[in-house]
Amino acid sequence: MHSAQIKVPAQKIGVVVGRMGSMIKAIQEQHKVHISRSGETFTVLGQQQAVAMATMAIKELIGEKPGMHSAQIKVPAQKIGVVVGRMGSMIKAIQERRDVTVRRSHDLFTIVGEQQAVTMATEDIKELTGAIQVICVSWLQSGDCLPTLLTGKERVLLGVPQKLAPGQGQGSGQLMAYRNRASYSPSGIPFGYWGVD
């Protein structure tokens, strides 16, 4: 077992601990470590690599890395599934596209990264919590369709190409939404759903 200590500025303790300890619990579960706190000092206990990763996660939350910034955004409970995405797909997409780290503590999302990236990722999440429009736009030569989320500023691919029967990619289509799921029905033919459960 290894241990590491990290001092957290008083004004950042709430960010690290999270609502009712949820952020610390999330870090402990994700990295399989035990974290205890004494005042401003957090002690991380576990396997060497796990301790290093958990310590890095805490440093990211407090913006200790050079040039790192953080922002928090509260998401309405009914929109959390939309922001997280199926199996975390939407959050992963935002993290990869913006090169940020996004951590969730109930309805509070903390974004850590370079200032501009944090700002853009925050805007992505704000747009996801607003009006959501999902359309099938990128028709491929194979006849596949890429479900796409329009966030107002850019298009975000929602997943793998969806297979269409021959001819279904032609003509008008209909967009429907149901419980945060969207379906595109080419020429009124039911096509299938994607999105979050």
C-alpha positions as CSV (number, residue, x, y, z in Angstrom):
1,M,0.0,0.0,0.0
2,H,1.1,3.5,-0.8
3,S,0.0,6.9,0.4
4,A,0.2,10.5,-0.7
5,Q,-0.9,13.7,0.9
6,I,-2.2,16.8,-0.9
7,K,-3.0,20.1,0.6
8,V,-6.2,21.7,-0.7
9,P,-6.8,25.4,-0.4
10,A,-9.7,26.2,1.9
11,Q,-11.8,27.7,-0.9
12,K,-11.5,24.5,-3.0
13,I,-12.3,21.9,-0.3
14,G,-16.0,22.0,-1.3
15,V,-15.1,21.2,-4.9
16,V,-13.0,18.3,-3.9
17,V,-15.4,16.9,-1.3
18,G,-18.5,17.4,-3.4
19,R,-22.1,17.5,-2.3
20,M,-22.4,15.2,0.8
21,G,-19.0,13.8,0.0
22,S,-20.0,12.6,-3.5
23,M,-16.9,13.8,-5.4
24,I,-14.5,12.1,-2.9
25,K,-16.6,9.0,-3.1
26,A,-16.5,9.1,-6.9
27,I,-12.7,9.4,-7.0
28,Q,-12.4,6.6,-4.4
29,E,-14.6,4.3,-6.5
30,Q,-13.0,5.2,-9.8
31,H,-9.4,4.7,-8.7
32,K,-10.0,2.1,-5.9
33,V,-8.3,4.1,-3.2
34,H,-9.3,5.4,0.3
35,I,-9.2,9.1,0.9
36,S,-9.3,10.7,4.3
37,R,-9.2,14.4,5.3
38,S,-7.8,16.3,8.2
39,G,-8.4,20.0,7.8
40,E,-6.9,21.1,4.4
41,T,-4.8,17.9,4.0
42,F,-6.2,14.9,2.1
43,T,-4.5,11.6,2.4
44,V,-4.8,9.0,-0.4
45,L,-4.2,5.4,0.4
46,G,-4.0,2.5,-2.1
47,Q,-1.9,0.9,-4.9
48,Q,0.9,3.1,-6.2
49,Q,-0.6,3.8,-9.6
50,A,-4.1,4.2,-8.2
51,V,-2.8,6.7,-5.6
52,A,-1.0,8.7,-8.4
53,M,-4.1,8.8,-10.5
54,A,-6.4,9.8,-7.6
55,T,-3.9,12.5,-6.5
56,M,-3.9,13.8,-10.1
57,A,-7.7,13.9,-10.1
58,I,-7.7,16.0,-7.0
59,K,-5.0,18.3,-8.4
60,E,-7.1,18.8,-11.5
61,L,-10.2,19.7,-9.4
62,I,-8.3,22.4,-7.6
63,G,-6.6,23.6,-10.8
64,E,-3.1,23.0,-9.5
65,K,-1.7,22.1,-12.8
66,P,0.0,25.0,-14.6
67,G,-2.5,26.8,-16.9
68,M,-5.4,24.7,-15.5
69,H,-8.8,26.2,-14.8
70,S,-12.1,24.8,-13.5
71,A,-15.7,25.6,-13.8
72,Q,-18.9,24.1,-12.3
73,I,-22.3,23.9,-13.8
74,K,-25.5,22.7,-12.2
75,V,-27.6,20.5,-14.5
76,P,-31.4,20.1,-13.9
77,A,-32.1,16.5,-12.7
78,Q,-34.2,15.7,-15.8
79,K,-31.3,16.7,-18.1
80,I,-28.5,14.7,-16.4
81,G,-29.1,11.7,-18.6
82,V,-28.9,13.9,-21.8
83,V,-25.6,15.4,-20.6
84,V,-24.0,12.1,-19.5
85,G,-25.2,10.2,-22.6
86,R,-25.6,6.5,-23.0
87,M,-22.9,4.7,-21.0
88,G,-21.2,8.1,-20.5
89,S,-20.8,8.7,-24.3
90,M,-21.8,12.4,-24.4
91,I,-19.4,13.3,-21.5
92,K,-16.6,11.3,-23.1
93,A,-17.2,13.1,-26.4
94,I,-17.0,16.5,-24.7
95,Q,-13.9,15.5,-22.9
96,E,-12.2,14.3,-26.0
97,R,-13.3,17.2,-28.2
98,R,-12.4,19.9,-25.7
99,D,-9.4,18.1,-24.0
100,V,-10.9,18.6,-20.5
101,T,-11.8,16.4,-17.6
102,V,-15.5,16.4,-16.5
103,R,-16.4,15.0,-13.1
104,R,-20.0,14.7,-11.9
105,S,-21.3,15.0,-8.4
106,H,-25.0,14.4,-8.5
107,D,-26.3,17.4,-10.5
108,L,-23.0,19.3,-10.3
109,F,-20.5,19.0,-13.1
110,T,-16.9,20.1,-12.6
111,I,-14.9,20.8,-15.8
112,V,-11.1,21.1,-15.5
113,G,-8.7,22.1,-18.3
114,E,-7.2,25.1,-20.1
115,Q,-9.3,28.2,-19.8
116,Q,-10.7,28.4,-23.3
117,A,-11.4,24.6,-23.4
118,V,-13.2,24.8,-20.0
119,T,-15.3,27.7,-21.4
120,M,-16.2,25.8,-24.6
121,A,-17.0,22.6,-22.7
122,T,-19.2,24.6,-20.3
123,E,-21.1,26.0,-23.3
124,D,-21.5,22.4,-24.7
125,I,-23.2,21.3,-21.5
126,K,-25.4,24.4,-21.3
127,E,-26.5,23.8,-24.8
128,L,-27.3,20.1,-24.1
129,T,-29.5,21.2,-21.2
130,G,-31.4,23.5,-23.5
131,A,-33.4,22.7,-26.6
132,I,-32.0,19.5,-28.1
133,Q,-32.4,18.7,-31.7
134,V,-31.2,15.3,-33.0
135,I,-31.2,14.7,-36.7
136,C,-29.9,12.2,-39.2
137,V,-27.6,14.3,-41.4
138,S,-24.4,12.7,-42.6
139,W,-25.5,10.3,-45.3
140,L,-22.7,8.0,-46.3
141,Q,-22.2,6.3,-49.6
142,S,-23.1,3.0,-48.0
143,G,-26.5,4.4,-47.2
144,D,-25.7,4.6,-43.5
145,C,-26.8,7.5,-41.5
146,L,-24.8,9.2,-38.7
147,P,-27.2,10.4,-35.9
148,T,-26.1,13.9,-35.1
149,L,-26.9,16.3,-32.3
150,L,-27.1,20.0,-33.2
151,T,-26.0,22.1,-30.3
152,G,-26.5,25.4,-32.0
153,K,-22.8,25.9,-32.8
154,E,-21.7,22.6,-34.1
155,R,-22.8,19.1,-34.9
156,V,-21.9,16.3,-32.5
157,L,-22.0,12.8,-33.8
158,L,-24.0,10.6,-31.4
159,G,-22.6,7.2,-32.4
160,V,-21.9,4.6,-34.9
161,P,-23.6,4.8,-38.4
162,Q,-27.1,3.5,-38.4
163,K,-28.0,1.1,-41.2
164,L,-30.8,2.0,-43.5
165,A,-32.7,-0.2,-45.9
166,P,-32.1,0.6,-49.6
167,G,-33.9,3.8,-50.6
168,Q,-34.7,4.8,-47.1
169,G,-32.1,7.6,-47.3
170,Q,-34.1,9.5,-49.9
171,G,-37.0,12.0,-49.5
172,S,-38.3,13.7,-46.4
173,G,-38.0,12.4,-42.9
174,Q,-39.6,12.9,-39.6
175,L,-37.8,13.7,-36.3
176,M,-39.4,12.4,-33.1
177,A,-38.2,12.5,-29.5
178,Y,-39.3,10.4,-26.6
179,R,-37.8,10.4,-23.1
180,N,-34.5,11.9,-24.3
181,R,-34.4,9.4,-27.2
182,A,-34.7,10.5,-30.7
183,S,-35.7,8.6,-33.8
184,Y,-35.4,9.6,-37.4
185,S,-38.1,8.1,-39.6
186,P,-37.2,8.4,-43.3
187,S,-40.5,8.9,-45.3
188,G,-42.4,8.1,-42.1
189,I,-41.0,4.6,-41.8
190,P,-40.0,3.9,-38.2
191,F,-36.2,3.8,-38.0
192,G,-35.0,3.3,-34.5
193,Y,-33.8,5.1,-31.5
194,W,-30.6,6.4,-30.1
195,G,-29.7,8.6,-27.2
196,V,-30.0,7.9,-23.5
197,D,-32.3,5.6,-21.7
